[in-house]
Amino acid sequence: MLGTIVNTGTILAGSCLGCVIKKGIKEEYQGALFNAMGLAATGLGINSVVQNMPKSQFPVLFIISLAAGSLIGTILDLNGKFQNLTTRFGASQLSKGLSTAILLFCIGTLSILGPMQSALYGDNTYLFTNATLDFVTSMVLASTYGIGIAFAAVVLFCWQGSIYLCTGFLADFLTTDLLTEISIVGGFLIASSGLSILNIKDCKTLNMLPALVIPPVWFLIWPWISSMLPV
């Protein structure tokens, strides 16, 4: 768990440092930071989609995932509930930044394979690399949205910790093909967060989060479906 603890710590440290920096930034300059984060998130999301789309074994799975996931999330009103929670802390914009932070920190190859490498081989290289990236990202996000970004560290710890503890069961299941599909869907979600930050389109990304569950479910039932298909 050393790598996960370090990764969590860097997010907390980056958030605190970013919050200190925020106090010295004039309000008129904060709009520039919002634009920068929006563009960065949109670019990272598009890059993830472009890199992984050619590798997909199920070219329409991401469409089904986004459609079904968005419907489920809208029925559950995940976005509304999260908005209400962050509003209680007096941060109306925090939900956009926090949802973007959680996606950037958790939905990536390094954040998924890192805990597995750590558990199986004691190799924390992926997690230490991820920690470095997350430190910079959390610092910039916190300088824009405030100390509330630090909550993403708790989510990351639970996420990576769960993968670490369940590696014995997940190692065979988390194949390259599955990670490719998750990365495509995750890329669209990160890009949609960027569009929301830029006020181009409020995609209500939190309502789309269940889309990330569809690819694992599909890979669970696909062997059964394929066995029923005529040869």
C-alpha positions as CSV (number, residue, x, y, z in Angstrom):
1,M,0.0,0.0,0.0
2,L,3.0,2.3,0.1
3,G,2.5,3.6,-3.4
4,T,-1.2,4.3,-2.7
5,I,-0.3,6.1,0.5
6,V,2.3,8.3,-1.3
7,N,-0.2,9.0,-4.1
8,T,-2.8,10.0,-1.6
9,G,-0.3,12.2,0.2
10,T,0.8,14.0,-2.9
11,I,-2.8,15.0,-3.7
12,L,-3.3,16.3,-0.2
13,A,-0.1,18.2,-0.4
14,G,-0.9,19.6,-3.8
15,S,-4.3,20.6,-2.7
16,C,-3.0,22.5,0.4
17,L,-0.3,24.2,-1.7
18,G,-2.8,25.1,-4.4
19,C,-5.1,26.6,-1.8
20,V,-2.3,28.8,-0.5
21,I,-1.5,29.9,-4.0
22,K,-5.2,30.7,-4.6
23,K,-5.1,33.3,-1.8
24,G,-2.5,35.2,-3.7
25,I,-4.3,35.2,-7.1
26,K,-6.5,38.1,-8.0
27,E,-10.1,37.3,-8.8
28,E,-9.7,38.7,-12.3
29,Y,-7.0,36.0,-13.0
30,Q,-9.1,33.1,-11.7
31,G,-11.1,33.0,-15.0
32,A,-7.8,32.3,-16.8
33,L,-7.2,29.3,-14.5
34,F,-10.8,28.0,-15.1
35,N,-10.2,28.2,-18.9
36,A,-6.8,26.5,-18.6
37,M,-8.2,23.6,-16.5
38,G,-11.2,23.2,-18.9
39,L,-9.0,23.1,-21.9
40,A,-6.6,20.7,-20.2
41,A,-9.3,18.3,-19.2
42,T,-10.9,18.4,-22.6
43,G,-7.6,17.7,-24.3
44,L,-6.7,14.8,-22.0
45,G,-10.1,13.3,-22.5
46,I,-9.9,13.5,-26.3
47,N,-6.3,12.1,-26.2
48,S,-7.5,9.1,-24.2
49,V,-10.3,8.4,-26.7
50,V,-8.1,8.8,-29.8
51,Q,-5.4,6.6,-28.4
52,N,-7.6,3.8,-27.3
53,M,-10.4,3.8,-29.9
54,P,-8.3,2.0,-32.6
55,K,-7.6,-0.8,-30.1
56,S,-11.2,-1.4,-29.2
57,Q,-12.6,-4.9,-29.8
58,F,-16.2,-3.7,-29.4
59,P,-16.4,-0.4,-31.4
60,V,-20.0,0.4,-30.2
61,L,-19.6,-0.5,-26.6
62,F,-18.7,3.0,-25.6
63,I,-21.9,4.3,-27.1
64,I,-24.0,1.8,-25.2
65,S,-22.0,2.5,-22.0
66,L,-22.5,6.3,-22.3
67,A,-26.2,6.0,-23.1
68,A,-27.0,3.4,-20.5
69,G,-24.8,5.0,-17.8
70,S,-26.2,8.5,-18.4
71,L,-29.8,7.1,-18.1
72,I,-29.0,5.3,-14.9
73,G,-27.2,8.3,-13.4
74,T,-30.0,10.7,-14.4
75,I,-32.6,8.4,-12.8
76,L,-30.5,8.4,-9.6
77,D,-29.9,12.1,-9.9
78,L,-26.2,11.8,-9.0
79,N,-25.4,15.2,-10.2
80,G,-28.2,16.9,-8.2
81,K,-27.3,15.1,-5.0
82,F,-23.6,16.0,-5.4
83,Q,-24.5,19.6,-6.1
84,N,-26.5,19.8,-2.9
85,L,-23.7,18.3,-0.9
86,T,-21.1,20.8,-2.2
87,T,-23.4,23.7,-1.9
88,R,-23.6,23.0,1.9
89,F,-20.0,23.9,2.0
90,G,-20.6,27.2,0.2
91,A,-18.8,26.2,-3.0
92,S,-21.1,26.3,-5.9
93,Q,-18.3,25.6,-8.4
94,L,-16.6,22.8,-6.4
95,S,-18.7,20.0,-7.8
96,K,-17.3,20.6,-11.3
97,G,-13.7,20.7,-10.1
98,L,-14.1,17.8,-7.8
99,S,-15.8,15.5,-10.4
100,T,-13.0,16.4,-12.8
101,A,-10.3,15.7,-10.2
102,I,-11.8,12.3,-9.3
103,L,-11.9,11.3,-13.0
104,L,-8.4,12.5,-13.7
105,F,-6.9,10.8,-10.6
106,C,-8.8,7.5,-10.7
107,I,-9.7,6.7,-14.3
108,G,-6.3,6.0,-15.9
109,T,-4.0,3.1,-16.6
110,L,-1.5,4.1,-14.0
111,S,-4.1,4.4,-11.3
112,I,-5.6,1.0,-12.1
113,L,-2.5,-1.0,-12.9
114,G,-0.4,0.7,-10.3
115,P,-2.1,-1.0,-7.2
116,M,-2.0,-4.3,-9.1
117,Q,1.7,-4.1,-9.7
118,S,2.3,-3.1,-6.1
119,A,0.3,-6.0,-4.7
120,L,1.7,-8.7,-7.1
121,Y,5.3,-7.6,-7.4
122,G,5.9,-4.9,-4.8
123,D,6.6,-2.6,-7.6
124,N,5.4,1.0,-7.0
125,T,6.8,2.6,-10.1
126,Y,3.4,3.2,-11.7
127,L,2.0,4.7,-8.5
128,F,5.0,7.0,-7.8
129,T,4.7,8.2,-11.4
130,N,1.0,8.8,-10.9
131,A,1.7,10.5,-7.6
132,T,3.9,13.1,-9.4
133,L,1.3,13.8,-12.0
134,D,-1.5,14.0,-9.4
135,F,0.6,16.4,-7.3
136,V,0.7,19.0,-10.1
137,T,-2.9,18.4,-11.1
138,S,-4.3,18.8,-7.6
139,M,-2.2,21.9,-7.0
140,V,-3.7,23.6,-10.1
141,L,-7.2,22.4,-9.4
142,A,-7.1,23.6,-5.8
143,S,-5.7,27.0,-6.9
144,T,-8.9,27.2,-8.9
145,Y,-11.6,25.5,-6.8
146,G,-10.1,25.6,-3.3
147,I,-9.2,23.1,-0.6
148,G,-12.3,20.9,-1.3
149,I,-10.3,19.2,-4.1
150,A,-8.5,17.4,-1.3
151,F,-11.6,15.2,-0.9
152,A,-10.5,13.5,-4.1
153,A,-7.6,12.0,-2.2
154,V,-10.0,10.1,0.0
155,V,-11.8,8.7,-3.2
156,L,-8.4,7.8,-4.7
157,F,-7.3,6.0,-1.5
158,C,-10.5,3.9,-1.5
159,W,-10.3,3.2,-5.2
160,Q,-6.6,2.1,-5.3
161,G,-6.9,0.4,-1.9
162,S,-9.8,-1.7,-3.2
163,I,-7.9,-2.7,-6.3
164,Y,-4.9,-3.5,-4.2
165,L,-6.8,-5.7,-1.8
166,C,-8.8,-7.4,-4.6
167,T,-5.9,-7.9,-6.9
168,G,-5.9,-11.7,-6.5
169,F,-9.4,-11.8,-7.9
170,L,-9.1,-8.9,-10.4
171,A,-5.7,-9.7,-12.0
172,D,-7.2,-12.1,-14.6
173,F,-10.3,-10.0,-15.2
174,L,-8.6,-6.6,-15.8
175,T,-7.4,-7.5,-19.2
176,T,-5.9,-5.0,-21.7
177,D,-9.1,-5.1,-23.7
178,L,-11.2,-4.2,-20.7
179,L,-8.9,-1.4,-19.7
180,T,-9.1,-0.1,-23.3
181,E,-12.9,0.1,-23.1
182,I,-12.8,1.8,-19.7
183,S,-10.2,4.3,-21.0
184,I,-12.4,5.2,-23.9
185,V,-15.5,5.8,-21.7
186,G,-13.3,7.6,-19.1
187,G,-11.9,9.8,-21.9
188,F,-15.4,10.9,-22.9
189,L,-16.2,11.7,-19.3
190,I,-13.1,13.7,-18.7
191,A,-13.7,15.7,-21.9
192,S,-17.3,16.3,-20.8
193,S,-16.0,17.7,-17.5
194,G,-13.7,20.1,-19.5
195,L,-16.7,21.3,-21.6
196,S,-18.6,21.9,-18.4
197,I,-15.8,23.9,-16.9
198,L,-15.5,26.0,-20.0
199,N,-19.3,26.6,-19.9
200,I,-19.7,25.3,-23.4
201,K,-22.1,22.6,-22.4
202,D,-23.1,21.3,-18.9
203,C,-23.0,17.6,-19.6
204,K,-23.7,16.7,-16.0
205,T,-20.8,14.4,-15.9
206,L,-21.6,12.9,-12.6
207,N,-24.8,11.5,-14.0
208,M,-22.7,9.8,-16.6
209,L,-20.4,8.0,-14.1
210,P,-22.4,4.7,-14.2
211,A,-21.1,4.4,-17.8
212,L,-17.8,3.2,-16.3
213,V,-19.6,0.1,-14.9
214,I,-21.0,-1.0,-18.3
215,P,-17.7,-2.3,-19.8
216,P,-16.9,-4.6,-16.8
217,V,-20.4,-5.9,-16.9
218,W,-20.2,-6.6,-20.6
219,F,-16.9,-8.5,-20.2
220,L,-18.5,-10.6,-17.5
221,I,-21.5,-11.6,-19.7
222,W,-19.7,-11.7,-23.1
223,P,-18.3,-15.3,-22.7
224,W,-21.9,-16.5,-22.0
225,I,-23.2,-14.6,-25.0
226,S,-20.5,-15.7,-27.3
227,S,-21.1,-19.4,-26.3
228,M,-24.6,-19.1,-27.5
229,L,-23.8,-17.6,-30.9
230,P,-23.6,-20.0,-33.9
231,V,-20.1,-20.9,-34.9
